[in-house]
Each structure stands twice: as structure tokens, then as C-alpha cells.
Amino acid sequence: MRCGLLLILLPLAAFAEERICGTRWLETQRQSLPAPAAKTLEARQEDAPIEVGTQLPFFVPTDPLLNLATCRYKGEHCYIFVEESQWDILVAQPDVDKLGELFDRSTPADPERGMYDLAVEAFGPPPDRDGDPRVFILVLDIPDDRVVGYFDRSVYKHVQETLRRDTVYLDARKLVFEAYLGRGTLAHEFQHLIHWGHDEDEEAWVDEGLAGYAEELTGFPETDPSMVPSFLDNTDRDLTRWPFPAAPESYGKTYLFASFLAERYGPELIRRVVAEPRNGIFGIDEAFKDDNWVQDYAGAWSEWIAANYAADDPDYGYRALRGRRAFAFSAPVLPFDPIGGRVNNPWGTTNVIIRAAGGRENIEVDFAGSADGRYAVWAYAMRGGSGEMIAVELDGANAGRVRAPGVDSLAVIVGRTSLAGGDFTLAARSSIAPTAVAAGAGAVPEATVLDPVYPNPFNHSVVLPFRLARAATAELAIYNALGQRVALLLSQRLGAGNYRARWNGDNAASGPYTAVLKADGVVRSRHLILVK
């Protein structure tokens, strides 16, 4: 048979006004910015404590001269200074008071806690290089309309030590006329300040992802509404690559991954990622290890790409998706001989959906990846309003088969984890498999097996698939870290075949558990993690 071609026509995301992170923008524009003037603007440096009305000069990287600004708010955790040229022209006292209230005391995410407390709890304390426990927020005119705010690490190298302040810069016009965007950007750039204080050379994709998560954490998710849809429209993007300049989809992919990590693995992992001196993938691996997870970046990424398709599924999706699903290409009508597809980028994904021709069908799919590639492959079976995620196990030749009975559709999620490779083929037909099972391209092993559970970690319920090689009295139970049985899922006589059980952990405490299957003198176990 000749191999057909799966045409990959990418949908176009809705156009939106371009927004870029000012912190990254400064890094790329550094060489073209004006050098500080030989004679800088003179202003009296206050020896007394800063109060409302205090006037100070500030280093602004886009201006060769120092900029004068006056303190208009002094709170528990911040000073808010406003550039003289913006005061009572664009920015008024109510604007400043609302910003101070947000940073110090109350956010949309938590009316009882300010942005400072939420961010410090999530990411760790900010640096204190200037000896003042408060953060400086400077509201000014930023000349590039695409930039809403920034954190500038070069301020700490200024020749005048008194100008080396822990500062977040915000554009006055955006703060006043696009308040949601301006306030969310404060959370975004404050995370950059915190992260720099712990790890000065973190890779951009990690830093930007956590900055996007900071927006969500404080009640301003997706200040750029195009970033998530533009990524979900085309998930074949290298998660670890941060282009300059970055388009909205780069912010979307990294934000979603950071939010997924926080929800699935808990807040302590996020703090460890920020504090970890190693960067990028290696830093995430170390954070998992330090937090005693039996997991790494590659494993978490594999679960994330599955979750991106199962968006509205309570067992597999995650909150930041808000029901939005990754795009999938449509396969030909069943049955079809091998068709070709490709994942163009490492740590990218291509999704293909196979629909039943008339009513529910038993669908069997063969996957074959190129020999020089490495893949993570899932199948998501839909039956009515419920879905089942199946891990497709590949053999040494990168081949695997998945069978799903009585489904309306079966989506194949193909992720690429290698620099080389990326090509794959899919072939599909109707089958008479009695239950859903994922296995290598050969026959189902004639053994009693407790298959990998999913999702793992989980925060509500977990699916435990298992196989019995022959009829037996089977017992499936859940044990806590002390070896105490906390749930007996089944204890009965079953025939040979494939089965699934589900454990609802709503009444259990967060932590590690072990699922144990006993049947026909065989004992099999799987470790699972409950995170709430």
C-alpha cells in the first residue's frame, strides 16, 4: 500500500494587538538604547525615610537622563512613584491608590491578600539589593506602545549606588486606560524581579511561563487574550524555545505549562523551580527531585500534552484551559491505510482525530514513528460525554497499537521528545476488541498486569486499568504511605480480560499512595500521587 499524506493546514488565530514582555524587550534592545549622559540630572537624595511627596531621580533604560518622579503612595510592601510628566495629566491619585491597594492588600483572586503576599508565597521573597524592604513601582511613559511594563536588571550595575533600587516599571497610559492589562503586568513583572533575585540567568521560557502564571495567581489571567488560543491552534511548537521577538503563542504555551505544573504537582514545586540554580529542563528535573517526586520534566510534559487535548475532562484537563482544546487534524474516513504526519519541533505536538463513521465503533489504530525519533503517544477515546486517556506503549521500533471499543471518536496525540525524527504514520480500521487497551504492535501479553494509572499525579479521581491473563479472584486496593489500606476497590471473581477501576480521592489526604492488584497468586503495584 502507498502511504498517504496527512495534510497539515494550520488555522489562523484571531488577530490581536501585539503585546510583548518589556523585560525580554530590554534584553534584545540593550545595545541600541541610549547610553547614560555624562552629566546626569541632579536631584537631592533623601537620607530621611521616603514619604508621600518625596521626589527622587530614577534610572530609565530608554532615557539617557535620569527621570524625576514623586512618591504618591507608601504602603506596607511598596512605594509608588509617578514620573512628573505623567502626574495629573494621565495618572491621578485614585489610580495610584487602587494600584497600592492591589499590591498590598486585596486582589481579584483573594480579597484578603495583596499581590505581594500571593507572589511571595508562590515564588519566594523578592531581592533586597537596595536595603529597603519595599518594592519601588515607577509609573512612567514607556515609548514603545507594545511594552506595558518591565523589570530591568541593568539598574543594579548603575554607577550611582543610590539608583540601584528594586524597581518594577509600568506604563502610565496602559495603567489608566487598560487597567486589567496594566495591573496584570505588575504581577508578571514582579515575578521577573523575584525570579531574578533567586536565579539571575534562568532560561526565558521558564521565567516567562511563571510570569504568566503570576497573572493567573493574582486574578488577571491572560492579559493578552490571544496567547492561549494562538498556541492551542498549533501545538507543534518547541516548549523550550523562546524566540526574539516572541509572538503570543510563546506566552501561551509557557503559561499553560507553568499553570499545569502548579495544579498537578503543587505550589512547593513552583517555589523549588524558582530557587533552583540550574536552568530550564535541568532546573525542573532538580525541582522534582528535591520535592521527592518520582517525575521529571519529560514525564510532566508528556502528561501536559495529553491534558491539552482533554481540556474539559475533569480527570485529565486542568483549569487554565477553561474548556479550550488543542486543535486536531481530521483523519480520513475509516478504514484507511497508513497516512503520513509529522511533528516538526522537539517538545511539540500533533493531534489527529479519527471519527466513527456511523454511530459508535470499535476503532483500532497502528502508530509507527521514524526510527531516529523519540515519541510520547496518547489516545483519547470519547464515548458520549465521557473520555478515556490511553497511554500508547511503543516498542523498540517506535511502533504501537491502540484499540478502543464503542467510541464516537479517537484522538491520537503525538509528541516528539527528540531533536531528530518527527515523521510518523497512522493506519486505522474497525475492530472487535472487547475493551480499551494500549499495547505494543504485537499481541496483548498473556500476563496479569496493572497498567499505568492516569492521571498521575491526580487531584480528584484516578483510573486504574488492569488485565487478567486467566479467570481469578481479583483484589484491587489502595494503601497509604504507612502501609494502611484506605480503599478496597474490588474483591471478586473475574474472567480473563481487560478491566478498569476508578478511585475517587476526594476524602483522602494529599500524598503518595500505592495501588496493589492481587490475582491468581500474582501481585502487581503502581505508585500514585494525590495533590489537592
C-alpha positions in Angstrom: 0.0 0.0 0.0 1.2 3.5 -0.7 1.4 5.8 2.3 -1.0 8.7 2.0 -0.2 12.2 3.3 -1.9 13.8 6.3 -2.2 17.5 5.1 -1.4 19.9 7.9 -3.2 23.2 7.3 -2.8 25.4 10.3 -5.8 27.5 11.4 -5.2 31.2 11.9 -5.6 32.7 15.4 -7.7 35.8 15.8 -5.7 39.0 15.3 -4.9 40.9 18.4 -2.8 44.0 19.1 0.8 42.9 19.8 2.0 42.8 23.4 5.5 41.9 24.4 7.2 41.4 27.7 9.2 44.5 28.5 11.8 42.5 30.4 12.6 40.4 27.3 12.3 43.5 25.1 15.1 45.3 27.1 17.4 42.3 26.7 17.1 42.4 22.9 17.3 46.2 22.7 20.1 46.7 25.1 22.7 47.6 22.5 20.5 50.2 20.8 19.4 52.0 23.9 21.0 55.4 24.7 23.9 55.5 27.0 23.5 57.4 30.2 24.6 61.1 29.8 28.0 62.1 31.2 26.2 64.6 33.4 23.0 63.2 34.8 20.1 65.1 36.3 20.9 66.2 39.8 18.3 65.6 42.5 18.5 65.6 46.2 18.9 62.1 47.6 16.7 61.7 50.7 18.5 60.5 53.8 15.3 60.5 55.8 12.6 57.8 55.2 10.7 58.1 52.0 7.2 59.5 52.4 4.4 60.6 50.1 5.7 63.7 48.4 9.4 62.6 48.3 11.0 63.3 44.9 13.7 61.0 43.6 15.6 60.5 40.4 15.3 57.1 38.6 17.4 55.4 36.0 15.2 54.6 33.0 17.0 52.5 30.4 15.3 54.2 27.4 16.4 57.7 28.5 20.0 59.0 28.7 18.9 61.3 31.6 17.6 60.4 35.0 13.8 60.8 35.3 12.3 62.7 38.3 9.4 61.1 40.0 7.4 61.8 43.2 6.2 59.3 45.7 2.4 59.2 45.6 1.8 56.1 47.7 3.6 54.4 50.5 2.3 51.1 51.7 3.4 48.0 53.6 5.2 46.5 50.7 5.7 49.2 48.1 6.3 52.8 47.1 4.5 54.0 44.0 6.4 56.8 42.3 4.9 58.7 39.3 7.0 60.4 36.7 6.5 64.2 36.8 5.4 64.3 33.2 2.5 61.9 33.8 1.1 63.3 37.1 -2.3 64.9 36.8 -2.1 64.6 33.1 -2.7 60.8 32.8 -2.3 59.5 36.3 -4.3 60.8 39.2 -4.4 59.9 42.9 -7.3 57.3 42.6 -5.2 55.4 40.1 -2.3 55.2 42.4 -4.4 54.3 45.4 -6.1 51.4 43.6 -2.7 50.1 42.5 -1.4 50.3 46.0 -4.4 48.5 47.4 -3.9 45.8 44.8 -0.3 45.2 45.6 -0.6 45.5 49.4 -4.0 44.2 50.5 -6.5 42.9 48.0 -6.6 41.1 44.6 -9.4 39.7 42.5 -8.0 36.2 43.3 -8.1 36.8 47.1 -9.9 39.9 48.6 -7.9 39.4 51.8 -4.4 39.2 50.3 -2.4 41.5 48.1 -0.3 40.8 45.1 2.9 40.9 47.1 1.7 38.2 49.6 0.4 35.9 46.8 3.5 36.2 44.7 5.9 35.7 47.6 4.1 32.6 48.8 4.2 31.2 45.2 7.7 32.2 44.1 9.7 33.2 47.2 10.8 36.6 48.5 12.0 39.4 46.2 15.6 40.5 46.3 16.5 43.4 48.6 19.5 44.9 46.9 18.7 48.5 48.0 18.3 47.8 51.7 14.7 48.9 51.6 12.1 46.2 52.3 9.6 47.9 50.0 9.5 47.4 46.2 9.6 50.5 44.1 6.9 50.8 41.4 7.6 53.5 38.9 4.8 54.7 36.7 6.1 56.4 33.6 5.8 56.9 29.9 7.3 53.9 28.0 8.0 54.9 24.4 7.2 51.5 22.8 3.4 51.0 22.6 3.9 47.2 22.7 5.5 47.3 26.1 3.3 47.6 29.2 6.0 47.2 31.9 9.3 45.7 32.7 11.9 44.8 35.2 15.4 45.9 34.4 18.3 44.0 35.9 20.8 46.5 34.5 19.8 49.0 37.1 21.9 47.1 39.6 25.0 48.0 37.6 24.4 51.7 37.6 27.5 53.7 38.6 25.4 55.6 41.2 24.6 53.1 44.0 21.7 55.2 45.2 19.9 54.4 41.9 20.2 50.6 42.3 16.6 50.1 43.5 14.4 47.0 43.4 12.0 48.5 40.8 9.2 47.5 38.5 8.3 49.9 35.7 4.7 50.4 34.5 3.4 52.4 31.5 1.1 55.2 32.7 -1.2 55.1 29.7 -1.8 51.3 29.9 -2.3 51.5 33.6 -5.0 54.1 33.3 -6.8 53.2 30.1 -6.2 49.4 30.1 -6.3 48.7 33.8 -6.7 44.9 33.6 -3.7 44.7 31.3 -1.6 47.2 33.4 -2.4 45.5 36.8 -1.8 42.0 35.4 1.5 43.2 34.0 2.5 44.3 37.5 2.2 40.7 38.7 4.0 39.5 35.6 7.0 41.8 36.0 7.1 41.3 39.8 7.6 37.6 39.2 10.6 38.5 36.9 12.0 40.6 39.8 11.6 37.7 42.3 12.9 35.1 39.9 16.0 37.2 39.0 16.7 37.5 42.7 16.9 33.7 43.1 18.3 32.8 39.7 19.8 35.5 37.6 20.2 33.5 34.4 17.0 31.4 34.2 16.0 30.4 30.7 13.4 32.7 29.2 10.7 30.0 28.6 10.6 29.1 32.3 10.7 32.7 33.6 8.0 33.8 31.1 5.8 30.8 31.9 5.9 31.6 35.6 5.3 35.3 35.0 2.2 34.3 33.0 1.2 32.1 35.9 1.6 35.1 38.3 -1.1 36.9 36.3 -3.5 34.0 36.9 -2.5 33.6 40.5 -3.4 37.2 41.3 -6.6 37.3 39.4 -5.5 38.6 36.0 -5.2 35.6 33.8 -4.3 36.1 30.1 -3.8 39.8 30.0 -3.2 39.1 26.3 -6.4 37.2 25.3 -4.8 35.9 22.1 -1.9 34.0 23.7 -3.6 30.7 24.7 -5.9 30.4 21.6 -2.9 31.0 19.3 -1.0 28.2 20.9 -3.9 25.8 21.0 -4.5 26.4 17.3 -1.0 25.0 16.6 0.6 23.0 19.4 3.6 21.9 17.2 5.9 24.4 18.9 9.0 23.7 20.9 8.0 24.5 24.5 11.6 25.2 25.5 12.4 27.6 22.7 11.8 31.3 23.3 12.1 33.4 20.1 13.0 37.1 19.9 10.7 38.8 19.4 8.1 36.4 20.9 4.6 36.0 19.4 1.5 35.5 21.6 1.7 31.7 21.2 5.1 31.7 23.0 3.5 33.3 26.1 0.5 31.0 25.8 2.5 27.7 25.7 4.8 28.6 28.6 2.0 30.0 30.8 -0.2 26.8 30.3 2.7 24.6 31.2 3.5 26.5 34.3 -0.1 26.6 35.4 -0.3 22.8 34.7 2.8 22.2 36.9 1.3 24.2 39.8 -2.1 22.5 39.6 -0.8 18.9 39.2 2.3 19.0 41.4 1.5 21.7 44.0 2.9 25.1 45.0 6.1 23.8 46.6 7.4 22.5 43.2 7.0 26.0 41.8 9.0 27.6 44.6 11.7 25.0 44.0 11.9 25.8 40.3 12.4 29.4 41.1 15.0 28.7 43.8 16.9 26.1 41.7 20.2 27.5 40.3 20.1 25.1 37.4 18.1 26.3 34.5 15.5 25.1 32.0 14.8 21.4 31.8 17.6 20.6 34.2 16.2 23.0 36.8 12.7 21.4 36.6 14.3 18.0 36.9 16.1 19.1 40.0 13.0 20.7 41.5 11.1 17.4 41.1 13.9 15.5 42.7 14.2 18.0 45.6 10.4 17.8 46.2 10.6 14.0 46.3 8.6 13.4 43.1 9.0 10.3 41.0 8.8 12.5 38.0 10.9 14.7 35.7 10.3 17.3 33.0 9.8 14.8 30.2 7.2 12.9 32.1 5.3 16.1 33.1 5.5 17.4 29.6 4.0 14.1 28.3 1.1 14.4 30.7 0.6 18.1 29.8 0.3 17.4 26.0 -2.5 14.8 26.8 -4.2 17.3 29.1 -4.2 20.0 26.4 -6.5 17.8 24.3 -8.7 16.6 27.1 -9.4 20.2 28.1 -12.9 19.9 29.6 -12.4 16.4 31.1 -12.4 16.7 34.9 -9.9 13.8 35.2 -7.4 14.8 32.6 -7.7 18.5 31.9 -6.7 21.5 34.0 -8.2 24.8 35.0 -6.2 27.2 32.9 -7.6 25.7 29.7 -11.1 26.8 30.6 -12.5 24.1 28.4 -10.5 25.1 25.3 -9.0 22.1 23.5 -5.9 21.8 21.3 -6.6 21.7 17.6 -6.6 18.2 15.9 -6.4 17.4 12.2 -9.1 15.2 10.8 -8.1 11.8 9.6 -9.8 10.1 6.5 -13.0 8.1 6.9 -12.4 4.7 8.3 -10.8 2.4 7.3 -7.6 3.9 6.0 -4.2 2.7 5.1 -1.1 4.4 6.5 -1.1 8.2 6.2 1.9 10.3 7.0 2.1 13.0 9.6 4.9 15.0 11.2 5.8 16.8 14.5 8.1 19.5 13.2 9.6 20.5 16.5 11.1 18.8 19.6 8.7 19.2 22.5 6.0 19.9 20.0 2.7 18.0 19.4 0.5 17.0 16.5 -3.0 15.8 17.2 -5.2 13.7 14.8 -8.8 12.9 15.4 -10.4 9.7 13.9 -14.2 9.8 13.9 -16.6 6.8 13.8 -18.4 6.6 10.5 -21.8 5.8 11.8 -22.6 5.7 15.5 -20.1 4.2 17.9 -17.5 1.9 16.5 -14.6 -0.2 17.8 -11.5 1.6 16.4 -8.0 0.1 16.2 -5.1 2.3 15.3 -1.5 1.5 14.4 1.2 4.1 15.1 4.7 4.0 13.6 7.3 6.6 14.2 10.6 7.2 12.4 13.5 5.2 13.8 15.6 8.2 14.6 12.9 9.9 16.7 11.5 9.5 20.2 7.8 10.0 20.9 5.2 10.2 23.6 1.9 9.0 22.2 -1.6 9.0 23.8 -5.1 8.1 22.6 -8.2 9.9 23.9 -11.4 7.9 23.4 -14.7 9.7 23.5 -17.9 7.9 24.4 -20.8 10.2 24.7 -19.9 12.9 27.2 -17.0 11.0 28.8 -13.4 10.4 27.7 -10.7 7.9 28.5 -7.0 8.6 28.1 -4.9 5.7 27.0 -1.1 5.7 27.0 0.2 4.0 23.8 3.2 1.9 24.6 5.8 1.8 21.8 8.2 -1.0 21.1 11.8 -0.7 20.1 10.9 0.2 16.6 8.6 3.1 17.7 5.5 1.1 16.8 2.4 0.8 18.9 -1.3 -0.2 18.6 -4.3 1.1 20.4 -7.8 -0.5 20.5 -10.9 1.4 21.8 -14.3 -0.2 21.7 -17.6 1.6 21.2 -16.2 5.1 20.7 -17.6 8.2 18.9 -14.0 9.3 18.2 -10.4 8.5 19.0 -7.8 11.3 19.1 -4.2 10.4 18.7 -1.8 12.8 20.4 1.8 12.6 19.1 4.5 14.3 21.0 8.2 14.5 19.9 10.9 14.4 22.6 14.0 14.2 20.3 16.0 16.6 18.2 15.9 14.2 15.2 12.9 12.4 13.7 9.3 13.6 13.8 7.8 11.7 11.0 5.1 9.1 11.7 2.3 7.1 10.1 -1.2 6.2 11.3 -3.4 3.4 10.0 -6.9 2.7 11.4 -9.7 0.2 11.0 -12.8 -1.1 12.8 -12.0 -3.8 15.3 -13.9 -6.1 17.7 -11.7 -5.5 20.7 -13.7 -6.2 23.9 -12.2 -3.3 26.0 -9.9 -0.4 25.6 -6.3 -1.4 25.8 -3.0 0.1 24.7 -0.1 -2.2 23.9 2.8 -2.7 21.5 2.2 -3.7 17.9 2.2 -7.4 18.8 -0.4 -9.4 20.7 -1.6 -8.4 24.2 0.8 -10.0 26.7 -0.6 -13.1 28.3 0.1 -11.9 31.8 -1.7 -10.3 34.7 -0.8 -6.6 34.6 -1.7 -3.5 36.5 -1.2 -0.9 33.7 0.0 2.7 34.3 -2.7 4.7 36.1 -3.9 8.1 34.8 -3.7 10.9 35.5 -0.8 10.7 37.9 -0.5 12.9 39.9 -4.2 13.5 40.3 -6.4 15.8 42.3 -9.8 14.2 42.1 -10.0 10.7 40.8 -7.7 8.3 39.1 -8.3 5.5 36.6 -6.6 2.1 37.2 -6.6 -0.2 34.1 -5.6 -3.8 34.6 -5.5 -7.1 32.7 -6.1 -10.7 33.9 -4.5 -13.5 31.9 -7.0 -16.0 33.3 -10.1 -16.2 35.4 -9.2 -15.4 39.0 -10.4 -13.8 42.3 -9.0 -10.3 42.0 -8.5 -7.8 44.7 -7.5 -4.2 44.0 -6.8 -1.9 46.9 -5.2 1.5 47.7 -2.6 1.8 50.5 -1.2 5.0 52.1 2.5 5.7 52.9 2.2 3.9 56.2 1.0 0.7 54.5 -2.6 1.1 55.7 -5.4 0.2 53.3 -7.5 3.2 52.7 -9.8 1.8 49.9 -10.8 -1.6 48.6 -11.9 -1.0 45.0 -12.9 -4.6 44.2 -12.7 -8.2 45.6 -14.5 -10.6 43.3 -14.1 -13.4 40.8 -13.4 -12.0 37.3 -12.9 -13.7 33.9 -9.8 -13.2 31.8 -9.8 -9.9 30.1 -9.2 -6.2 30.4 -10.7 -4.0 33.1 -10.7 -0.5 34.5 -11.4 0.7 38.1 -11.6 4.3 39.4 -10.6 5.6 42.8 -12.2 8.9 44.0 -9.7 10.5 46.3 -11.9 13.4 47.5 -11.9 12.2 51.1 -8.2 11.3 51.2 -5.3 13.5 52.2 -2.7 14.7 49.7 0.3 12.5 49.4 1.7 9.2 48.0 -0.3 6.1 47.7 0.2 2.6 46.2 -2.4 0.6 44.2 -2.0 -3.1 44.7 -3.6 -5.8 42.5 -3.7 -9.4 43.7 -4.9 -12.1 41.4 -4.1 -15.8 40.8 -1.1 -15.7 43.1 0.3 -12.6 41.3 0.9 -9.2 43.0 1.3 -6.1 40.9 1.6 -2.5 42.2 1.7 1.1 41.0 2.6 4.3 42.8 0.3 7.3 42.6 0.2 10.8 44.0 -2.8 12.7 45.2 -2.4 16.5 45.1 -5.1 18.9 46.3 
